[in-house]
Amino acid sequence: MKTTVVRTTLEGLVATSYAHRTKRGSSVFSAAAATSEPAAAEPQQETAAN
């Protein structure tokens, strides 16, 4: 895989807010953005009103 493919993909993720970038010195780091939605694997609890 070429470096340009990785960089272009990361730029697209940052542009759509799926990732964010931080710069430390001359290095740039990318990380996944935090989501506010619950994970799909977690069951939803329902409350029963009597």
N, CA, C and O atoms as a DFTB+ gen file, in Angstrom:
200 C
 N C O
     1  1       0.851      -1.161       0.000
     2  2       0.000       0.000       0.000
     3  2       0.903       1.232       0.000
     4  3       1.887       1.293       0.738
     5  1       0.566       2.192      -0.819
     6  2       1.380       3.395      -0.932
     7  2       1.004       4.418       0.138
     8  3      -0.134       4.461       0.603
     9  1       1.961       5.222       0.509
    10  2       1.765       6.260       1.514
    11  2       0.685       7.250       1.081
    12  3      -0.094       7.720       1.911
    13  1       0.635       7.566      -0.197
    14  2      -0.352       8.541      -0.677
    15  2      -1.775       8.034      -0.501
    16  3      -2.686       8.828      -0.263
    17  1      -1.981       6.732      -0.614
    18  2      -3.314       6.148      -0.428
    19  2      -3.752       6.308       1.021
    20  3      -4.898       6.670       1.291
    21  1      -2.851       6.042       1.946
    22  2      -3.154       6.167       3.368
    23  2      -3.445       7.615       3.721
    24  3      -4.424       7.896       4.412
    25  1      -2.618       8.534       3.260
    26  2      -2.811       9.958       3.554
    27  2      -4.117      10.481       2.974
    28  3      -4.833      11.228       3.640
    29  1      -4.432      10.102       1.749
    30  2      -5.674      10.546       1.117
    31  2      -6.891      10.005       1.861
    32  3      -7.874      10.723       2.047
    33  1      -6.830       8.756       2.282
    34  2      -7.923       8.146       3.039
    35  2      -8.109       8.854       4.378
    36  3      -9.239       9.144       4.771
    37  1      -7.021       9.130       5.076
    38  2      -7.105       9.846       6.350
    39  2      -7.667      11.252       6.164
    40  3      -8.468      11.705       6.981
    41  1      -7.266      11.940       5.115
    42  2      -7.797      13.278       4.836
    43  2      -9.309      13.224       4.624
    44  3     -10.033      14.106       5.085
    45  1      -9.782      12.200       3.933
    46  2     -11.216      12.037       3.727
    47  2     -11.957      11.783       5.032
    48  3     -13.051      12.309       5.238
    49  1     -11.370      10.982       5.913
    50  2     -11.988      10.707       7.211
    51  2     -12.028      11.958       8.088
    52  3     -13.004      12.188       8.801
    53  1     -10.974      12.759       8.036
    54  2     -10.952      14.007       8.800
    55  2     -12.000      14.971       8.243
    56  3     -12.683      15.648       9.011
    57  1     -12.131      15.039       6.929
    58  2     -13.090      15.946       6.299
    59  2     -14.534      15.586       6.646
    60  3     -15.392      16.466       6.706
    61  1     -14.807      14.307       6.872
    62  2     -16.167      13.876       7.197
    63  2     -16.365      13.664       8.695
    64  3     -17.376      13.101       9.116
    65  1     -15.403      14.114       9.501
    66  2     -15.458      14.064      10.974
    67  2     -15.453      12.648      11.546
    68  3     -15.918      12.445      12.667
    69  1     -14.948      11.681      10.817
    70  2     -14.789      10.326      11.345
    71  2     -13.436      10.158      12.037
    72  3     -13.214       9.176      12.744
    73  1     -12.534      11.123      11.830
    74  2     -11.220      11.094      12.458
    75  2     -10.808      12.525      12.759
    76  3     -11.371      13.469      12.204
    77  1      -9.825      12.684      13.638
    78  2      -9.280      14.005      13.892
    79  2      -7.758      13.926      13.905
    80  3      -7.165      12.860      14.073
    81  1      -7.152      15.093      13.720
    82  2      -5.715      15.187      13.565
    83  2      -5.122      16.028      14.685
    84  3      -5.725      17.017      15.101
    85  1      -3.973      15.656      15.168
    86  2      -3.223      16.476      16.113
    87  2      -1.785      16.550      15.639
    88  3      -1.268      15.607      15.041
    89  1      -1.144      17.676      15.910
    90  2       0.241      17.860      15.500
    91  2       1.094      18.052      16.741
    92  3       0.785      18.879      17.598
    93  1       2.169      17.283      16.829
    94  2       3.147      17.388      17.921
    95  2       4.523      17.553      17.291
    96  3       5.097      16.622      16.725
    97  1       5.017      18.756      17.413
    98  2       6.299      19.035      16.767
    99  2       6.142      18.970      15.263
   100  3       5.292      19.655      14.693
   101  1       6.952      18.154      14.621
   102  2       6.855      18.017      13.165
   103  2       6.038      16.791      12.761
   104  3       5.903      16.506      11.571
   105  1       5.489      16.058      13.745
   106  2       4.708      14.853      13.456
   107  2       3.215      15.138      13.526
   108  3       2.765      15.949      14.336
   109  1       2.452      14.464      12.670
   110  2       1.000      14.590      12.655
   111  2       0.415      13.228      12.989
   112  3       0.791      12.217      12.397
   113  1      -0.516      13.209      13.949
   114  2      -1.156      11.973      14.383
   115  2      -2.638      12.036      14.049
   116  3      -3.253      13.098      14.145
   117  1      -3.212      10.909      13.660
   118  2      -4.642      10.810      13.382
   119  2      -5.250       9.773      14.306
   120  3      -4.613       8.777      14.650
   121  1      -6.501      10.020      14.707
   122  2      -7.206       9.087      15.579
   123  2      -8.677       9.112      15.225
   124  3      -9.185      10.098      14.690
   125  1      -9.355       8.021      15.529
   126  2     -10.790       7.941      15.278
   127  2     -11.513       8.943      16.164
   128  3     -11.139       9.138      17.320
   129  1     -12.534       9.571      15.631
   130  2     -13.330      10.519      16.400
   131  2     -14.248       9.765      17.345
   132  3     -14.721       8.675      17.020
   133  1     -14.498      10.332      18.499
   134  2     -15.411       9.723      19.470
   135  2     -16.846       9.863      18.964
   136  3     -17.216      10.894      18.402
   137  1     -17.640       8.829      19.165
   138  2     -19.039       8.873      18.741
   139  2     -19.938       9.020      19.951
   140  3     -19.602       8.556      21.041
   141  1     -21.075       9.660      19.765
   142  2     -22.021       9.841      20.860
   143  2     -23.142       8.810      20.804
   144  3     -23.978       8.750      21.705
   145  1     -23.162       8.000      19.749
   146  2     -24.197       6.977      19.621
   147  2     -23.779       5.704      20.348
   148  3     -22.596       5.363      20.350
   149  1     -24.728       4.989      20.968
   150  2     -24.366       3.729      21.617
   151  2     -23.963       2.684      20.586
   152  3     -24.432       2.711      19.448
   153  1     -23.111       1.784      20.980
   154  2     -22.661       0.724      20.072
   155  2     -23.836      -0.177      19.700
   156  3     -24.737      -0.394      20.511
   157  1     -23.827      -0.694      18.490
   158  2     -24.925      -1.527      17.999
   159  2     -25.021      -2.848      18.766
   160  3     -26.104      -3.426      18.855
   161  1     -23.922      -3.327      19.313
   162  2     -23.911      -4.613      20.009
   163  2     -24.522      -4.525      21.414
   164  3     -24.869      -5.545      22.011
   165  1     -24.650      -3.297      21.936
   166  2     -25.219      -3.146      23.280
   167  2     -26.733      -3.226      23.210
   168  3     -27.341      -2.520      22.405
   169  1     -27.367      -4.066      24.031
   170  2     -28.826      -4.152      24.001
   171  2     -29.463      -2.907      24.608
   172  3     -28.946      -2.338      25.570
   173  1     -30.573      -2.498      24.043
   174  2     -31.329      -1.364      24.550
   175  2     -32.273      -1.841      25.643
   176  3     -32.990      -2.824      25.455
   177  1     -32.280      -1.165      26.770
   178  2     -33.164      -1.550      27.865
   179  2     -34.493      -0.817      27.714
   180  3     -34.532       0.385      27.450
   181  1     -35.562      -1.554      27.883
   182  2     -36.895      -0.977      27.821
   183  2     -37.493      -0.975      29.224
   184  3     -37.278      -1.905      30.002
   185  1     -38.237       0.064      29.535
   186  2     -38.896       0.113      30.839
   187  2     -40.378      -0.161      30.639
   188  3     -40.992       0.320      29.686
   189  1     -40.935      -0.932      31.542
   190  2     -42.353      -1.272      31.466
   191  2     -43.125      -0.398      32.462
   192  3     -42.812      -0.396      33.652
   193  1     -44.105       0.325      31.993
   194  2     -44.930       1.147      32.867
   195  2     -46.176       0.361      33.262
   196  3     -46.875      -0.173      32.400
   197  1     -46.452       0.291      34.552
   198  2     -47.635      -0.441      35.028
   199  2     -48.703       0.509      35.467
   200  3     -49.773       0.078      35.899
